[in-house]
Structure formats: structure tokens, C-alpha cells
Amino acid sequence: MSAAGYVLAAYAVFVVVMAWDYLAPRLQVRRVLRRERARAAAPARRERRATDANALKR
């Protein structure tokens, strides 16, 4: 491989690493937000289920 090949490979690796550095934190934030939204919605779901169950007993 000539020097141009090494330079091109180095740039390719650089682009891949920079793309990962850009995407990884965003993916992690999305995952955490999804988990926290589900956790916040859980009490409301439990309350709704309990209300529905009480309504069915009547």
C-alpha cells in the first residue's frame, strides 16, 4: 500500500471513531429517557389497573 493508502485508512478510522463518539452518548440518553419514562408511567398504570379491577367487582 502506498502512503496515500495509509492516509486514507487513517482518515477512515478517524471518521468512524468520531461518528461513534457523536452517536454513543445520544443513544445512551435515549435509552435512559425511555427507561425513566416507563418508570414514571408505572404508578399510573398500576392505579388504572386497580381502578379497572374495582369497577369490574361492582
Distance bins in CASP14 RR format, pairs under 12 A and 6 or more apart:
PFRMAT RR
TARGET T0000
AUTHOR 0000-0000-0000
RMODE 2
METHOD distances of the structure
MODEL  1
1 7 0 0 0 0 0 1 0 0 0 0 0
1 8 0 0 0 0 1 0 0 0 0 0 0
1 9 1 0 0 1 0 0 0 0 0 0 0
1 10 0 0 0 0 0 1 0 0 0 0 0
2 8 0 0 0 0 1 0 0 0 0 0 0
2 9 0 0 0 0 0 1 0 0 0 0 0
3 9 0 0 0 0 0 1 0 0 0 0 0
3 10 0 0 0 0 0 1 0 0 0 0 0
4 10 0 0 0 0 0 1 0 0 0 0 0
4 11 0 0 0 0 0 1 0 0 0 0 0
5 11 0 0 0 0 1 0 0 0 0 0 0
5 12 0 0 0 0 1 0 0 0 0 0 0
5 13 0 0 0 0 0 1 0 0 0 0 0
6 12 0 0 0 0 0 1 0 0 0 0 0
6 13 0 0 0 0 0 1 0 0 0 0 0
7 13 0 0 0 0 0 1 0 0 0 0 0
7 14 0 0 0 0 0 1 0 0 0 0 0
8 14 0 0 0 0 0 1 0 0 0 0 0
8 15 0 0 0 0 0 1 0 0 0 0 0
9 15 0 0 0 0 0 1 0 0 0 0 0
9 16 0 0 0 0 0 1 0 0 0 0 0
10 16 0 0 0 0 0 1 0 0 0 0 0
10 17 0 0 0 0 0 1 0 0 0 0 0
11 17 0 0 0 0 0 1 0 0 0 0 0
11 18 0 0 0 0 0 1 0 0 0 0 0
12 18 0 0 0 0 0 1 0 0 0 0 0
12 19 0 0 0 0 0 1 0 0 0 0 0
13 19 0 0 0 0 0 1 0 0 0 0 0
13 20 0 0 0 0 0 1 0 0 0 0 0
14 20 0 0 0 0 0 1 0 0 0 0 0
14 21 0 0 0 0 0 1 0 0 0 0 0
15 21 0 0 0 0 0 1 0 0 0 0 0
15 22 0 0 0 0 0 1 0 0 0 0 0
16 22 0 0 0 0 0 1 0 0 0 0 0
16 23 0 0 0 0 0 1 0 0 0 0 0
17 23 0 0 0 0 0 1 0 0 0 0 0
17 24 0 0 0 0 0 1 0 0 0 0 0
18 24 0 0 0 0 0 1 0 0 0 0 0
19 26 0 0 0 0 0 1 0 0 0 0 0
19 27 0 0 0 0 0 1 0 0 0 0 0
20 26 0 0 0 0 0 1 0 0 0 0 0
20 27 0 0 0 0 1 0 0 0 0 0 0
20 28 0 0 0 0 0 1 0 0 0 0 0
21 27 0 0 0 0 0 1 0 0 0 0 0
23 29 0 0 0 0 0 1 0 0 0 0 0
23 30 0 0 0 0 0 1 0 0 0 0 0
24 30 0 0 0 0 0 1 0 0 0 0 0
24 31 0 0 0 0 0 1 0 0 0 0 0
25 31 0 0 0 0 0 1 0 0 0 0 0
25 32 0 0 0 0 0 1 0 0 0 0 0
26 32 0 0 0 0 0 1 0 0 0 0 0
26 33 0 0 0 0 0 1 0 0 0 0 0
27 33 0 0 0 0 0 1 0 0 0 0 0
27 34 0 0 0 0 0 1 0 0 0 0 0
28 34 0 0 0 0 0 1 0 0 0 0 0
28 35 0 0 0 0 0 1 0 0 0 0 0
29 35 0 0 0 0 0 1 0 0 0 0 0
29 36 0 0 0 0 0 1 0 0 0 0 0
30 36 0 0 0 0 0 1 0 0 0 0 0
30 37 0 0 0 0 0 1 0 0 0 0 0
31 37 0 0 0 0 0 1 0 0 0 0 0
31 38 0 0 0 0 0 1 0 0 0 0 0
32 38 0 0 0 0 0 1 0 0 0 0 0
32 39 0 0 0 0 0 1 0 0 0 0 0
33 39 0 0 0 0 0 1 0 0 0 0 0
33 40 0 0 0 0 0 1 0 0 0 0 0
34 40 0 0 0 0 0 1 0 0 0 0 0
34 41 0 0 0 0 0 1 0 0 0 0 0
35 41 0 0 0 0 0 1 0 0 0 0 0
35 42 0 0 0 0 0 1 0 0 0 0 0
36 42 0 0 0 0 0 1 0 0 0 0 0
37 44 0 0 0 0 0 1 0 0 0 0 0
37 45 0 0 0 0 0 1 0 0 0 0 0
38 44 0 0 0 0 0 1 0 0 0 0 0
38 45 0 0 0 0 1 0 0 0 0 0 0
39 45 0 0 0 0 0 1 0 0 0 0 0
39 46 0 0 0 0 0 1 0 0 0 0 0
41 47 0 0 0 0 0 1 0 0 0 0 0
41 48 0 0 0 0 0 1 0 0 0 0 0
42 48 0 0 0 0 0 1 0 0 0 0 0
42 49 0 0 0 0 0 1 0 0 0 0 0
43 49 0 0 0 0 0 1 0 0 0 0 0
43 50 0 0 0 0 0 1 0 0 0 0 0
44 50 0 0 0 0 0 1 0 0 0 0 0
44 51 0 0 0 0 0 1 0 0 0 0 0
45 51 0 0 0 0 0 1 0 0 0 0 0
45 52 0 0 0 0 0 1 0 0 0 0 0
46 52 0 0 0 0 0 1 0 0 0 0 0
46 53 0 0 0 0 0 1 0 0 0 0 0
47 53 0 0 0 0 0 1 0 0 0 0 0
47 54 0 0 0 0 0 1 0 0 0 0 0
48 54 0 0 0 0 0 1 0 0 0 0 0
48 55 0 0 0 0 0 1 0 0 0 0 0
49 55 0 0 0 0 0 1 0 0 0 0 0
49 56 0 0 0 0 0 1 0 0 0 0 0
50 56 0 0 0 0 0 1 0 0 0 0 0
50 57 0 0 0 0 0 1 0 0 0 0 0
51 57 0 0 0 0 0 1 0 0 0 0 0
51 58 0 0 0 0 0 1 0 0 0 0 0
52 58 0 0 0 0 0 1 0 0 0 0 0
END
